[in-house]
Amino acid sequence: MSSSDATLGRLDPARQSPADSPAQREARCEALLERARPLSDEDCQALAELAAFVPGRVRKICEALAATETDAAAQALLDMPRETPGRIEAIYRAMRRGARRPRPGGTAPALLAFEFRRSRARDFAEVLDFVHTHFAAQLEQLEVEGKLRYRFRLDPLLAARGGAGGR
């Protein structure tokens, strides 16, 4: 993986050798989890890549990355699959502590954006009401390709200081 790929936050599954046994991957994961914090940028990336191979340790991996409080740790969390248990909470904790997503030419602003579309699910009205109640100032209604979408942004640092960064 090139350094530009690492900067842009692309996971490189090729770094995990197919010859590695599940026991070797688990041992590597445990060794990384036991290291003193903060983890190095390379360790953060390695943990994110190992998460797919050690599903029983995914929450611990997310916790370790959130506790690292570095930009690389936040990026590693963002690179993990969306359905990873504990990922969103860990991203929020890392950003609340000041981590930013690295990007070419600088660092991204500290915020999270949640976007969702209209749903026919029975409880969608309740979800939308909750979002309106708690995030009214940050809520936007967008029309994308003729379909209604909703988006709200949270600024974890502002919220940590008692501001209006979200709930």
Residue pairs with C-beta under 8 A, 6 or more apart in sequence:
1 10
1 12
1 14
1 15
4 104
5 12
6 41
6 45
7 102
7 103
7 104
8 102
8 103
8 104
9 75
9 76
9 78
9 79
9 101
9 102
10 79
11 45
11 48
11 49
11 79
11 80
12 45
12 49
13 49
13 52
15 46
15 49
16 25
16 49
16 50
16 53
20 28
22 53
22 54
25 50
25 53
25 54
26 53
26 54
26 57
28 46
28 50
29 47
29 50
29 53
29 54
29 57
29 61
30 57
32 39
32 43
32 46
32 47
32 50
32 64
33 47
33 57
33 60
33 61
33 64
35 43
37 64
37 67
37 68
38 67
38 68
38 69
38 70
38 73
39 47
39 64
39 65
39 68
39 70
39 73
40 72
41 70
41 72
44 65
44 68
44 70
44 72
44 73
44 75
44 76
45 72
45 76
45 79
47 61
47 64
47 65
47 76
48 61
48 65
48 76
48 77
48 79
48 80
50 57
50 61
51 57
51 58
51 61
51 80
51 84
52 81
54 61
58 84
58 85
58 86
59 85
59 86
62 77
62 80
62 84
62 85
62 86
62 87
62 89
62 90
63 86
63 90
65 73
65 74
65 76
65 77
65 90
65 94
66 73
66 77
66 89
66 90
66 91
66 93
66 94
66 97
67 93
68 94
69 94
69 97
69 98
69 99
70 99
71 99
71 100
71 101
71 102
71 107
72 102
73 94
73 99
74 91
74 94
74 95
74 99
74 100
74 101
75 101
75 102
77 87
77 90
77 91
77 94
78 91
78 101
80 87
81 87
91 112
92 112
92 154
92 156
95 110
95 111
95 112
95 156
95 157
96 156
96 157
96 159
96 160
98 110
98 157
99 110
100 107
100 108
100 109
100 110
101 107
101 108
102 108
110 155
110 156
110 157
111 153
111 154
111 155
111 156
111 165
112 153
112 154
112 156
113 151
113 152
113 153
113 154
114 151
114 152
114 153
114 154
115 149
115 150
115 151
116 149
116 150
116 151
117 147
117 148
117 149
117 150
118 124
118 147
118 148
118 149
118 150
119 127
128 150
131 139
131 150
131 152
132 139
134 166
134 167
135 152
135 154
135 166
135 167
137 164
138 152
138 153
138 154
138 166
139 150
139 151
139 152
140 150
140 151
140 152
141 148
141 149
141 150
142 148
142 149
142 150
142 151
143 149
152 166
153 166
154 165
154 166
154 167
155 163
155 165
155 166
156 165
156 166
157 165
158 164
158 165
158 166
159 165
159 166
159 167
